[in-house]
Every structure is written in C-alpha cells, then in structure tokens.
Amino acid sequence: MIRYRCRHCETEIGEIPLDSAEDVMSRLQLHAKDDSGNYMTVDPEGGTTISCICEECQKSLNRNPDYYALQKWLQ
C-alpha cells in the first residue's frame, strides 16, 4: 500500500493498493527528503507513505512564498 500524505498539514491525500510498494518505489526511482531525511517511509507491515503537498497547502505557499524558508509553517 502506498499512502500519500501532506507533509505540512498531515492530510491523507490518497493511497494506491499494491503488494510490494517498496519494489514499485525503487522502480520509479523516487528519492527525496522530509524532516527526518526521507519523503518516503516504509512501515513494519511493508506499507509506504510518501510525504508530498496537498492542493490547499500549495495554494498557501503560492500566496505566501516566504513560507518556503520555514521547515514547518503550520502550527
């Protein structure tokens, strides 16, 4: 299972049901970072979570470009 979650507001964006998410991710060659150094994390059951950005947070960043300098801008 691959889950997409907003790295700013923690909203669950969507999910893709797959048996071997880690294998698929390696084939897609996704390499990125979040606060801990990874945009992609694999849980003990083999599910994968990808930290990305939701539409609402992207709109906020477009309106307030100075937010890009902040690690976490939602409190």
mmJSON file of the N, C-alpha and C atoms, coordinates in Angstrom:
{"data_MODEL":{"atom_site":{
"group_PDB":["ATOM","ATOM","ATOM","ATOM","ATOM","ATOM","ATOM","ATOM","ATOM","ATOM","ATOM","ATOM","ATOM","ATOM","ATOM","ATOM","ATOM","ATOM","ATOM","ATOM","ATOM","ATOM","ATOM","ATOM","ATOM","ATOM","ATOM","ATOM","ATOM","ATOM","ATOM","ATOM","ATOM","ATOM","ATOM","ATOM","ATOM","ATOM","ATOM","ATOM","ATOM","ATOM","ATOM","ATOM","ATOM","ATOM","ATOM","ATOM","ATOM","ATOM","ATOM","ATOM","ATOM","ATOM","ATOM","ATOM","ATOM","ATOM","ATOM","ATOM","ATOM","ATOM","ATOM","ATOM","ATOM","ATOM","ATOM","ATOM","ATOM","ATOM","ATOM","ATOM","ATOM","ATOM","ATOM","ATOM","ATOM","ATOM","ATOM","ATOM","ATOM","ATOM","ATOM","ATOM","ATOM","ATOM","ATOM","ATOM","ATOM","ATOM","ATOM","ATOM","ATOM","ATOM","ATOM","ATOM","ATOM","ATOM","ATOM","ATOM","ATOM","ATOM","ATOM","ATOM","ATOM","ATOM","ATOM","ATOM","ATOM","ATOM","ATOM","ATOM","ATOM","ATOM","ATOM","ATOM","ATOM","ATOM","ATOM","ATOM","ATOM","ATOM","ATOM","ATOM","ATOM","ATOM","ATOM","ATOM","ATOM","ATOM","ATOM","ATOM","ATOM","ATOM","ATOM","ATOM","ATOM","ATOM","ATOM","ATOM","ATOM","ATOM","ATOM","ATOM","ATOM","ATOM","ATOM","ATOM","ATOM","ATOM","ATOM","ATOM","ATOM","ATOM","ATOM","ATOM","ATOM","ATOM","ATOM","ATOM","ATOM","ATOM","ATOM","ATOM","ATOM","ATOM","ATOM","ATOM","ATOM","ATOM","ATOM","ATOM","ATOM","ATOM","ATOM","ATOM","ATOM","ATOM","ATOM","ATOM","ATOM","ATOM","ATOM","ATOM","ATOM","ATOM","ATOM","ATOM","ATOM","ATOM","ATOM","ATOM","ATOM","ATOM","ATOM","ATOM","ATOM","ATOM","ATOM","ATOM","ATOM","ATOM","ATOM","ATOM","ATOM","ATOM","ATOM","ATOM","ATOM","ATOM","ATOM","ATOM","ATOM","ATOM","ATOM","ATOM","ATOM","ATOM","ATOM","ATOM","ATOM","ATOM","ATOM","ATOM","ATOM"],
"id":[1,2,3,4,5,6,7,8,9,10,11,12,13,14,15,16,17,18,19,20,21,22,23,24,25,26,27,28,29,30,31,32,33,34,35,36,37,38,39,40,41,42,43,44,45,46,47,48,49,50,51,52,53,54,55,56,57,58,59,60,61,62,63,64,65,66,67,68,69,70,71,72,73,74,75,76,77,78,79,80,81,82,83,84,85,86,87,88,89,90,91,92,93,94,95,96,97,98,99,100,101,102,103,104,105,106,107,108,109,110,111,112,113,114,115,116,117,118,119,120,121,122,123,124,125,126,127,128,129,130,131,132,133,134,135,136,137,138,139,140,141,142,143,144,145,146,147,148,149,150,151,152,153,154,155,156,157,158,159,160,161,162,163,164,165,166,167,168,169,170,171,172,173,174,175,176,177,178,179,180,181,182,183,184,185,186,187,188,189,190,191,192,193,194,195,196,197,198,199,200,201,202,203,204,205,206,207,208,209,210,211,212,213,214,215,216,217,218,219,220,221,222,223,224,225],
"type_symbol":["N","C","C","N","C","C","N","C","C","N","C","C","N","C","C","N","C","C","N","C","C","N","C","C","N","C","C","N","C","C","N","C","C","N","C","C","N","C","C","N","C","C","N","C","C","N","C","C","N","C","C","N","C","C","N","C","C","N","C","C","N","C","C","N","C","C","N","C","C","N","C","C","N","C","C","N","C","C","N","C","C","N","C","C","N","C","C","N","C","C","N","C","C","N","C","C","N","C","C","N","C","C","N","C","C","N","C","C","N","C","C","N","C","C","N","C","C","N","C","C","N","C","C","N","C","C","N","C","C","N","C","C","N","C","C","N","C","C","N","C","C","N","C","C","N","C","C","N","C","C","N","C","C","N","C","C","N","C","C","N","C","C","N","C","C","N","C","C","N","C","C","N","C","C","N","C","C","N","C","C","N","C","C","N","C","C","N","C","C","N","C","C","N","C","C","N","C","C","N","C","C","N","C","C","N","C","C","N","C","C","N","C","C","N","C","C","N","C","C","N","C","C","N","C","C"],
"label_atom_id":["N","CA","C","N","CA","C","N","CA","C","N","CA","C","N","CA","C","N","CA","C","N","CA","C","N","CA","C","N","CA","C","N","CA","C","N","CA","C","N","CA","C","N","CA","C","N","CA","C","N","CA","C","N","CA","C","N","CA","C","N","CA","C","N","CA","C","N","CA","C","N","CA","C","N","CA","C","N","CA","C","N","CA","C","N","CA","C","N","CA","C","N","CA","C","N","CA","C","N","CA","C","N","CA","C","N","CA","C","N","CA","C","N","CA","C","N","CA","C","N","CA","C","N","CA","C","N","CA","C","N","CA","C","N","CA","C","N","CA","C","N","CA","C","N","CA","C","N","CA","C","N","CA","C","N","CA","C","N","CA","C","N","CA","C","N","CA","C","N","CA","C","N","CA","C","N","CA","C","N","CA","C","N","CA","C","N","CA","C","N","CA","C","N","CA","C","N","CA","C","N","CA","C","N","CA","C","N","CA","C","N","CA","C","N","CA","C","N","CA","C","N","CA","C","N","CA","C","N","CA","C","N","CA","C","N","CA","C","N","CA","C","N","CA","C","N","CA","C","N","CA","C","N","CA","C","N","CA","C","N","CA","C"],
"label_alt_id":[null,null,null,null,null,null,null,null,null,null,null,null,null,null,null,null,null,null,null,null,null,null,null,null,null,null,null,null,null,null,null,null,null,null,null,null,null,null,null,null,null,null,null,null,null,null,null,null,null,null,null,null,null,null,null,null,null,null,null,null,null,null,null,null,null,null,null,null,null,null,null,null,null,null,null,null,null,null,null,null,null,null,null,null,null,null,null,null,null,null,null,null,null,null,null,null,null,null,null,null,null,null,null,null,null,null,null,null,null,null,null,null,null,null,null,null,null,null,null,null,null,null,null,null,null,null,null,null,null,null,null,null,null,null,null,null,null,null,null,null,null,null,null,null,null,null,null,null,null,null,null,null,null,null,null,null,null,null,null,null,null,null,null,null,null,null,null,null,null,null,null,null,null,null,null,null,null,null,null,null,null,null,null,null,null,null,null,null,null,null,null,null,null,null,null,null,null,null,null,null,null,null,null,null,null,null,null,null,null,null,null,null,null,null,null,null,null,null,null,null,null,null,null,null,null],
"label_comp_id":["MET","MET","MET","ILE","ILE","ILE","ARG","ARG","ARG","TYR","TYR","TYR","ARG","ARG","ARG","CYS","CYS","CYS","ARG","ARG","ARG","HIS","HIS","HIS","CYS","CYS","CYS","GLU","GLU","GLU","THR","THR","THR","GLU","GLU","GLU","ILE","ILE","ILE","GLY","GLY","GLY","GLU","GLU","GLU","ILE","ILE","ILE","PRO","PRO","PRO","LEU","LEU","LEU","ASP","ASP","ASP","SER","SER","SER","ALA","ALA","ALA","GLU","GLU","GLU","ASP","ASP","ASP","VAL","VAL","VAL","MET","MET","MET","SER","SER","SER","ARG","ARG","ARG","LEU","LEU","LEU","GLN","GLN","GLN","LEU","LEU","LEU","HIS","HIS","HIS","ALA","ALA","ALA","LYS","LYS","LYS","ASP","ASP","ASP","ASP","ASP","ASP","SER","SER","SER","GLY","GLY","GLY","ASN","ASN","ASN","TYR","TYR","TYR","MET","MET","MET","THR","THR","THR","VAL","VAL","VAL","ASP","ASP","ASP","PRO","PRO","PRO","GLU","GLU","GLU","GLY","GLY","GLY","GLY","GLY","GLY","THR","THR","THR","THR","THR","THR","ILE","ILE","ILE","SER","SER","SER","CYS","CYS","CYS","ILE","ILE","ILE","CYS","CYS","CYS","GLU","GLU","GLU","GLU","GLU","GLU","CYS","CYS","CYS","GLN","GLN","GLN","LYS","LYS","LYS","SER","SER","SER","LEU","LEU","LEU","ASN","ASN","ASN","ARG","ARG","ARG","ASN","ASN","ASN","PRO","PRO","PRO","ASP","ASP","ASP","TYR","TYR","TYR","TYR","TYR","TYR","ALA","ALA","ALA","LEU","LEU","LEU","GLN","GLN","GLN","LYS","LYS","LYS","TRP","TRP","TRP","LEU","LEU","LEU","GLN","GLN","GLN"],
"label_asym_id":["A","A","A","A","A","A","A","A","A","A","A","A","A","A","A","A","A","A","A","A","A","A","A","A","A","A","A","A","A","A","A","A","A","A","A","A","A","A","A","A","A","A","A","A","A","A","A","A","A","A","A","A","A","A","A","A","A","A","A","A","A","A","A","A","A","A","A","A","A","A","A","A","A","A","A","A","A","A","A","A","A","A","A","A","A","A","A","A","A","A","A","A","A","A","A","A","A","A","A","A","A","A","A","A","A","A","A","A","A","A","A","A","A","A","A","A","A","A","A","A","A","A","A","A","A","A","A","A","A","A","A","A","A","A","A","A","A","A","A","A","A","A","A","A","A","A","A","A","A","A","A","A","A","A","A","A","A","A","A","A","A","A","A","A","A","A","A","A","A","A","A","A","A","A","A","A","A","A","A","A","A","A","A","A","A","A","A","A","A","A","A","A","A","A","A","A","A","A","A","A","A","A","A","A","A","A","A","A","A","A","A","A","A","A","A","A","A","A","A","A","A","A","A","A","A"],
"label_entity_id":["1","1","1","1","1","1","1","1","1","1","1","1","1","1","1","1","1","1","1","1","1","1","1","1","1","1","1","1","1","1","1","1","1","1","1","1","1","1","1","1","1","1","1","1","1","1","1","1","1","1","1","1","1","1","1","1","1","1","1","1","1","1","1","1","1","1","1","1","1","1","1","1","1","1","1","1","1","1","1","1","1","1","1","1","1","1","1","1","1","1","1","1","1","1","1","1","1","1","1","1","1","1","1","1","1","1","1","1","1","1","1","1","1","1","1","1","1","1","1","1","1","1","1","1","1","1","1","1","1","1","1","1","1","1","1","1","1","1","1","1","1","1","1","1","1","1","1","1","1","1","1","1","1","1","1","1","1","1","1","1","1","1","1","1","1","1","1","1","1","1","1","1","1","1","1","1","1","1","1","1","1","1","1","1","1","1","1","1","1","1","1","1","1","1","1","1","1","1","1","1","1","1","1","1","1","1","1","1","1","1","1","1","1","1","1","1","1","1","1","1","1","1","1","1","1"],
"label_seq_id":[1,1,1,2,2,2,3,3,3,4,4,4,5,5,5,6,6,6,7,7,7,8,8,8,9,9,9,10,10,10,11,11,11,12,12,12,13,13,13,14,14,14,15,15,15,16,16,16,17,17,17,18,18,18,19,19,19,20,20,20,21,21,21,22,22,22,23,23,23,24,24,24,25,25,25,26,26,26,27,27,27,28,28,28,29,29,29,30,30,30,31,31,31,32,32,32,33,33,33,34,34,34,35,35,35,36,36,36,37,37,37,38,38,38,39,39,39,40,40,40,41,41,41,42,42,42,43,43,43,44,44,44,45,45,45,46,46,46,47,47,47,48,48,48,49,49,49,50,50,50,51,51,51,52,52,52,53,53,53,54,54,54,55,55,55,56,56,56,57,57,57,58,58,58,59,59,59,60,60,60,61,61,61,62,62,62,63,63,63,64,64,64,65,65,65,66,66,66,67,67,67,68,68,68,69,69,69,70,70,70,71,71,71,72,72,72,73,73,73,74,74,74,75,75,75],
"pdbx_PDB_ins_code":[null,null,null,null,null,null,null,null,null,null,null,null,null,null,null,null,null,null,null,null,null,null,null,null,null,null,null,null,null,null,null,null,null,null,null,null,null,null,null,null,null,null,null,null,null,null,null,null,null,null,null,null,null,null,null,null,null,null,null,null,null,null,null,null,null,null,null,null,null,null,null,null,null,null,null,null,null,null,null,null,null,null,null,null,null,null,null,null,null,null,null,null,null,null,null,null,null,null,null,null,null,null,null,null,null,null,null,null,null,null,null,null,null,null,null,null,null,null,null,null,null,null,null,null,null,null,null,null,null,null,null,null,null,null,null,null,null,null,null,null,null,null,null,null,null,null,null,null,null,null,null,null,null,null,null,null,null,null,null,null,null,null,null,null,null,null,null,null,null,null,null,null,null,null,null,null,null,null,null,null,null,null,null,null,null,null,null,null,null,null,null,null,null,null,null,null,null,null,null,null,null,null,null,null,null,null,null,null,null,null,null,null,null,null,null,null,null,null,null,null,null,null,null,null,null],
"Cartn_x":[0.853,0.0,0.9,0.648,1.355,0.364,0.702,-0.149,0.543,-0.247,0.262,-0.302,0.589,0.185,0.884,0.136,0.715,1.739,2.934,3.993,3.792,2.853,2.604,1.428,0.268,-0.938,-1.292,-0.535,-0.737,-2.031,-2.658,-3.869,-3.534,-4.35,-4.198,-4.724,-3.866,-4.235,-4.815,-4.242,-4.751,-3.878,-4.258,-3.478,-3.638,-2.613,-2.6,-2.388,-3.322,-3.15,-2.185,-1.023,-0.017,0.548,0.955,1.536,2.965,3.758,5.16,5.467,5.047,5.218,6.689,7.526,8.948,9.575,9.22,9.733,9.278,7.999,7.471,8.199,8.433,9.098,10.519,11.207,12.563,12.546,11.535,11.424,11.113,10.321,10.01,11.166,12.14,13.324,12.969,12.109,11.756,12.797,13.445,14.457,14.233,13.927,13.678,13.801,13.533,13.719,12.554,12.328,11.431,12.224,11.572,12.262,13.296,12.993,13.912,14.871,14.776,15.665,15.023,13.743,13.069,11.687,11.358,9.983,9.211,9.918,9.284,9.678,8.679,8.949,8.194,8.78,8.171,7.862,6.596,6.212,6.531,6.452,6.805,5.975,4.751,3.904,4.212,5.145,5.525,4.815,3.916,3.25,4.2,3.977,4.836,4.029,4.603,3.982,4.901,4.331,5.082,4.587,5.508,5.181,5.257,4.156,4.098,3.35,2.684,1.96,0.558,-0.427,-1.816,-2.094,-3.205,-3.554,-3.722,-4.333,-4.56,-3.244,-2.319,-1.018,-0.235,-0.349,0.329,-0.223,-1.537,-2.139,-1.624,-1.513,-0.983,0.452,1.259,2.651,2.732,1.831,1.82,1.469,0.551,0.155,1.197,1.957,2.932,4.284,5.012,6.259,7.323,7.2,8.17,8.04,6.925,6.76,7.775,8.291,9.269,10.509,10.821,12.005,11.788,10.532,10.212,10.128,10.648,10.585,9.143,8.463,7.047,6.345,5.443,4.786,3.365,2.807,1.5,1.696,0.99,1.117,-0.058],
"Cartn_y":[-1.172,0.0,1.236,2.142,3.418,4.494,5.237,6.327,7.654,8.633,9.99,10.879,11.603,12.455,13.806,14.882,16.225,16.399,16.825,16.986,18.233,19.101,20.318,20.176,19.752,19.684,18.254,17.264,15.853,15.258,15.929,15.411,14.197,13.152,11.97,12.341,12.315,12.737,11.578,10.396,9.242,8.032,6.92,5.699,4.821,4.001,3.064,1.675,0.751,-0.597,-1.424,-1.709,-2.526,-3.533,-4.685,-5.701,-5.37,-4.865,-4.592,-3.134,-2.251,-0.817,-0.439,-1.061,-0.708,-1.028,-2.167,-2.548,-1.554,-1.169,-0.204,1.125,1.556,2.833,2.808,1.687,1.609,1.639,1.013,1.066,2.472,3.222,4.599,5.547,5.065,5.819,7.112,6.996,8.149,8.315,9.443,9.745,11.182,11.384,12.726,12.723,13.904,14.026,14.745,14.418,15.196,15.61,15.93,16.372,15.357,14.074,13.04,12.588,13.184,12.833,11.994,11.639,10.812,11.336,11.462,11.725,10.419,9.327,8.015,7.201,6.692,5.833,4.526,3.452,2.125,1.664,1.299,0.836,-0.653,-1.179,-2.593,-3.595,-3.242,-4.136,-4.064,-3.199,-3.089,-1.993,-1.258,-0.136,1.045,1.869,3.014,4.295,5.309,6.628,7.622,8.395,9.424,10.78,11.585,12.943,13.855,14.543,15.461,16.708,17.411,18.614,18.579,18.935,18.949,20.264,20.314,21.495,22.738,22.588,23.744,24.332,23.469,23.956,24.583,24.006,24.591,25.98,26.156,27.474,28.464,28.022,28.891,29.295,28.34,28.655,29.613,29.463,30.385,31.801,31.925,33.246,33.829,32.965,33.39,32.722,33.17,32.496,32.499,33.385,33.395,32.14,31.407,30.161,29.098,29.209,28.225,28.172,29.264,29.317,28.577,28.255,27.603,26.089,25.381,23.921,23.437,23.949,23.658,24.993,25.347,26.642,26.545,25.361,25.192,24.81,25.453,25.178,24.358],
"Cartn_z":[0.0,0.0,0.0,-0.9,-0.919,-0.51,0.536,1.012,0.721,0.302,0.086,1.176,1.874,2.989,2.843,3.115,3.041,4.158,3.812,4.813,5.663,5.284,6.049,7.005,6.491,7.327,7.745,7.271,7.616,7.037,6.078,5.45,4.596,4.722,3.87,2.488,1.482,0.13,-0.665,-0.508,-1.241,-0.991,-1.602,-1.456,-2.682,-2.9,-4.013,-3.416,-3.611,-3.058,-3.908,-3.352,-4.024,-3.047,-3.532,-2.665,-2.267,-3.202,-2.932,-3.229,-2.337,-2.539,-2.632,-1.818,-1.826,-3.183,-3.771,-5.082,-6.144,-6.09,-7.051,-6.906,-5.666,-5.438,-5.988,-5.846,-6.373,-7.899,-8.494,-9.951,-10.436,-9.658,-10.027,-9.715,-8.966,-8.579,-7.854,-6.836,-6.019,-4.923,-4.897,-3.897,-3.444,-2.175,-1.664,-0.148,0.486,1.937,2.608,3.902,4.745,5.981,7.101,8.314,8.789,8.651,9.112,8.014,6.839,5.752,4.661,4.811,3.798,3.483,2.196,1.794,1.773,1.644,1.565,2.791,3.524,4.673,4.487,4.968,4.878,6.295,6.557,7.888,8.041,9.267,9.511,8.707,8.328,7.54,6.058,5.661,4.259,3.497,4.155,3.512,3.383,2.384,2.128,2.232,2.887,2.952,2.264,1.359,0.655,1.14,1.63,2.055,0.842,0.572,-0.56,-0.097,-0.968,-0.573,-1.173,-0.347,-0.824,-1.564,-2.255,-3.034,-2.16,-0.993,-0.12,0.393,0.786,1.258,0.108,-1.089,-2.248,-2.54,-2.435,-2.637,-1.602,-0.352,0.71,0.421,-0.03,-0.367,-1.551,-2.513,-3.655,-3.215,-2.25,-1.74,-0.79,-0.123,0.888,0.617,-0.391,-0.76,0.343,1.319,2.422,3.294,3.189,3.938,3.518,2.282,1.807,2.685,3.369,4.234,5.55,5.88,7.145,6.97,7.951,7.915,8.111,9.124,9.394,9.594,8.702,8.812,9.33,9.471,10.094,11.564,12.436,13.873,14.359],
"occupancy":[1.0,1.0,1.0,1.0,1.0,1.0,1.0,1.0,1.0,1.0,1.0,1.0,1.0,1.0,1.0,1.0,1.0,1.0,1.0,1.0,1.0,1.0,1.0,1.0,1.0,1.0,1.0,1.0,1.0,1.0,1.0,1.0,1.0,1.0,1.0,1.0,1.0,1.0,1.0,1.0,1.0,1.0,1.0,1.0,1.0,1.0,1.0,1.0,1.0,1.0,1.0,1.0,1.0,1.0,1.0,1.0,1.0,1.0,1.0,1.0,1.0,1.0,1.0,1.0,1.0,1.0,1.0,1.0,1.0,1.0,1.0,1.0,1.0,1.0,1.0,1.0,1.0,1.0,1.0,1.0,1.0,1.0,1.0,1.0,1.0,1.0,1.0,1.0,1.0,1.0,1.0,1.0,1.0,1.0,1.0,1.0,1.0,1.0,1.0,1.0,1.0,1.0,1.0,1.0,1.0,1.0,1.0,1.0,1.0,1.0,1.0,1.0,1.0,1.0,1.0,1.0,1.0,1.0,1.0,1.0,1.0,1.0,1.0,1.0,1.0,1.0,1.0,1.0,1.0,1.0,1.0,1.0,1.0,1.0,1.0,1.0,1.0,1.0,1.0,1.0,1.0,1.0,1.0,1.0,1.0,1.0,1.0,1.0,1.0,1.0,1.0,1.0,1.0,1.0,1.0,1.0,1.0,1.0,1.0,1.0,1.0,1.0,1.0,1.0,1.0,1.0,1.0,1.0,1.0,1.0,1.0,1.0,1.0,1.0,1.0,1.0,1.0,1.0,1.0,1.0,1.0,1.0,1.0,1.0,1.0,1.0,1.0,1.0,1.0,1.0,1.0,1.0,1.0,1.0,1.0,1.0,1.0,1.0,1.0,1.0,1.0,1.0,1.0,1.0,1.0,1.0,1.0,1.0,1.0,1.0,1.0,1.0,1.0,1.0,1.0,1.0,1.0,1.0,1.0,1.0,1.0,1.0,1.0,1.0,1.0],
"B_iso_or_equiv":[0.0,0.0,0.0,0.0,0.0,0.0,0.0,0.0,0.0,0.0,0.0,0.0,0.0,0.0,0.0,0.0,0.0,0.0,0.0,0.0,0.0,0.0,0.0,0.0,0.0,0.0,0.0,0.0,0.0,0.0,0.0,0.0,0.0,0.0,0.0,0.0,0.0,0.0,0.0,0.0,0.0,0.0,0.0,0.0,0.0,0.0,0.0,0.0,0.0,0.0,0.0,0.0,0.0,0.0,0.0,0.0,0.0,0.0,0.0,0.0,0.0,0.0,0.0,0.0,0.0,0.0,0.0,0.0,0.0,0.0,0.0,0.0,0.0,0.0,0.0,0.0,0.0,0.0,0.0,0.0,0.0,0.0,0.0,0.0,0.0,0.0,0.0,0.0,0.0,0.0,0.0,0.0,0.0,0.0,0.0,0.0,0.0,0.0,0.0,0.0,0.0,0.0,0.0,0.0,0.0,0.0,0.0,0.0,0.0,0.0,0.0,0.0,0.0,0.0,0.0,0.0,0.0,0.0,0.0,0.0,0.0,0.0,0.0,0.0,0.0,0.0,0.0,0.0,0.0,0.0,0.0,0.0,0.0,0.0,0.0,0.0,0.0,0.0,0.0,0.0,0.0,0.0,0.0,0.0,0.0,0.0,0.0,0.0,0.0,0.0,0.0,0.0,0.0,0.0,0.0,0.0,0.0,0.0,0.0,0.0,0.0,0.0,0.0,0.0,0.0,0.0,0.0,0.0,0.0,0.0,0.0,0.0,0.0,0.0,0.0,0.0,0.0,0.0,0.0,0.0,0.0,0.0,0.0,0.0,0.0,0.0,0.0,0.0,0.0,0.0,0.0,0.0,0.0,0.0,0.0,0.0,0.0,0.0,0.0,0.0,0.0,0.0,0.0,0.0,0.0,0.0,0.0,0.0,0.0,0.0,0.0,0.0,0.0,0.0,0.0,0.0,0.0,0.0,0.0,0.0,0.0,0.0,0.0,0.0,0.0],
"pdbx_formal_charge":[null,null,null,null,null,null,null,null,null,null,null,null,null,null,null,null,null,null,null,null,null,null,null,null,null,null,null,null,null,null,null,null,null,null,null,null,null,null,null,null,null,null,null,null,null,null,null,null,null,null,null,null,null,null,null,null,null,null,null,null,null,null,null,null,null,null,null,null,null,null,null,null,null,null,null,null,null,null,null,null,null,null,null,null,null,null,null,null,null,null,null,null,null,null,null,null,null,null,null,null,null,null,null,null,null,null,null,null,null,null,null,null,null,null,null,null,null,null,null,null,null,null,null,null,null,null,null,null,null,null,null,null,null,null,null,null,null,null,null,null,null,null,null,null,null,null,null,null,null,null,null,null,null,null,null,null,null,null,null,null,null,null,null,null,null,null,null,null,null,null,null,null,null,null,null,null,null,null,null,null,null,null,null,null,null,null,null,null,null,null,null,null,null,null,null,null,null,null,null,null,null,null,null,null,null,null,null,null,null,null,null,null,null,null,null,null,null,null,null,null,null,null,null,null,null],
"auth_seq_id":[1,1,1,2,2,2,3,3,3,4,4,4,5,5,5,6,6,6,7,7,7,8,8,8,9,9,9,10,10,10,11,11,11,12,12,12,13,13,13,14,14,14,15,15,15,16,16,16,17,17,17,18,18,18,19,19,19,20,20,20,21,21,21,22,22,22,23,23,23,24,24,24,25,25,25,26,26,26,27,27,27,28,28,28,29,29,29,30,30,30,31,31,31,32,32,32,33,33,33,34,34,34,35,35,35,36,36,36,37,37,37,38,38,38,39,39,39,40,40,40,41,41,41,42,42,42,43,43,43,44,44,44,45,45,45,46,46,46,47,47,47,48,48,48,49,49,49,50,50,50,51,51,51,52,52,52,53,53,53,54,54,54,55,55,55,56,56,56,57,57,57,58,58,58,59,59,59,60,60,60,61,61,61,62,62,62,63,63,63,64,64,64,65,65,65,66,66,66,67,67,67,68,68,68,69,69,69,70,70,70,71,71,71,72,72,72,73,73,73,74,74,74,75,75,75],
"auth_comp_id":["MET","MET","MET","ILE","ILE","ILE","ARG","ARG","ARG","TYR","TYR","TYR","ARG","ARG","ARG","CYS","CYS","CYS","ARG","ARG","ARG","HIS","HIS","HIS","CYS","CYS","CYS","GLU","GLU","GLU","THR","THR","THR","GLU","GLU","GLU","ILE","ILE","ILE","GLY","GLY","GLY","GLU","GLU","GLU","ILE","ILE","ILE","PRO","PRO","PRO","LEU","LEU","LEU","ASP","ASP","ASP","SER","SER","SER","ALA","ALA","ALA","GLU","GLU","GLU","ASP","ASP","ASP","VAL","VAL","VAL","MET","MET","MET","SER","SER","SER","ARG","ARG","ARG","LEU","LEU","LEU","GLN","GLN","GLN","LEU","LEU","LEU","HIS","HIS","HIS","ALA","ALA","ALA","LYS","LYS","LYS","ASP","ASP","ASP","ASP","ASP","ASP","SER","SER","SER","GLY","GLY","GLY","ASN","ASN","ASN","TYR","TYR","TYR","MET","MET","MET","THR","THR","THR","VAL","VAL","VAL","ASP","ASP","ASP","PRO","PRO","PRO","GLU","GLU","GLU","GLY","GLY","GLY","GLY","GLY","GLY","THR","THR","THR","THR","THR","THR","ILE","ILE","ILE","SER","SER","SER","CYS","CYS","CYS","ILE","ILE","ILE","CYS","CYS","CYS","GLU","GLU","GLU","GLU","GLU","GLU","CYS","CYS","CYS","GLN","GLN","GLN","LYS","LYS","LYS","SER","SER","SER","LEU","LEU","LEU","ASN","ASN","ASN","ARG","ARG","ARG","ASN","ASN","ASN","PRO","PRO","PRO","ASP","ASP","ASP","TYR","TYR","TYR","TYR","TYR","TYR","ALA","ALA","ALA","LEU","LEU","LEU","GLN","GLN","GLN","LYS","LYS","LYS","TRP","TRP","TRP","LEU","LEU","LEU","GLN","GLN","GLN"],
"auth_asym_id":["A","A","A","A","A","A","A","A","A","A","A","A","A","A","A","A","A","A","A","A","A","A","A","A","A","A","A","A","A","A","A","A","A","A","A","A","A","A","A","A","A","A","A","A","A","A","A","A","A","A","A","A","A","A","A","A","A","A","A","A","A","A","A","A","A","A","A","A","A","A","A","A","A","A","A","A","A","A","A","A","A","A","A","A","A","A","A","A","A","A","A","A","A","A","A","A","A","A","A","A","A","A","A","A","A","A","A","A","A","A","A","A","A","A","A","A","A","A","A","A","A","A","A","A","A","A","A","A","A","A","A","A","A","A","A","A","A","A","A","A","A","A","A","A","A","A","A","A","A","A","A","A","A","A","A","A","A","A","A","A","A","A","A","A","A","A","A","A","A","A","A","A","A","A","A","A","A","A","A","A","A","A","A","A","A","A","A","A","A","A","A","A","A","A","A","A","A","A","A","A","A","A","A","A","A","A","A","A","A","A","A","A","A","A","A","A","A","A","A","A","A","A","A","A","A"],
"auth_atom_id":["N","CA","C","N","CA","C","N","CA","C","N","CA","C","N","CA","C","N","CA","C","N","CA","C","N","CA","C","N","CA","C","N","CA","C","N","CA","C","N","CA","C","N","CA","C","N","CA","C","N","CA","C","N","CA","C","N","CA","C","N","CA","C","N","CA","C","N","CA","C","N","CA","C","N","CA","C","N","CA","C","N","CA","C","N","CA","C","N","CA","C","N","CA","C","N","CA","C","N","CA","C","N","CA","C","N","CA","C","N","CA","C","N","CA","C","N","CA","C","N","CA","C","N","CA","C","N","CA","C","N","CA","C","N","CA","C","N","CA","C","N","CA","C","N","CA","C","N","CA","C","N","CA","C","N","CA","C","N","CA","C","N","CA","C","N","CA","C","N","CA","C","N","CA","C","N","CA","C","N","CA","C","N","CA","C","N","CA","C","N","CA","C","N","CA","C","N","CA","C","N","CA","C","N","CA","C","N","CA","C","N","CA","C","N","CA","C","N","CA","C","N","CA","C","N","CA","C","N","CA","C","N","CA","C","N","CA","C","N","CA","C","N","CA","C","N","CA","C","N","CA","C","N","CA","C","N","CA","C","N","CA","C"],
"pdbx_PDB_model_num":[1,1,1,1,1,1,1,1,1,1,1,1,1,1,1,1,1,1,1,1,1,1,1,1,1,1,1,1,1,1,1,1,1,1,1,1,1,1,1,1,1,1,1,1,1,1,1,1,1,1,1,1,1,1,1,1,1,1,1,1,1,1,1,1,1,1,1,1,1,1,1,1,1,1,1,1,1,1,1,1,1,1,1,1,1,1,1,1,1,1,1,1,1,1,1,1,1,1,1,1,1,1,1,1,1,1,1,1,1,1,1,1,1,1,1,1,1,1,1,1,1,1,1,1,1,1,1,1,1,1,1,1,1,1,1,1,1,1,1,1,1,1,1,1,1,1,1,1,1,1,1,1,1,1,1,1,1,1,1,1,1,1,1,1,1,1,1,1,1,1,1,1,1,1,1,1,1,1,1,1,1,1,1,1,1,1,1,1,1,1,1,1,1,1,1,1,1,1,1,1,1,1,1,1,1,1,1,1,1,1,1,1,1,1,1,1,1,1,1,1,1,1,1,1,1]
}}}
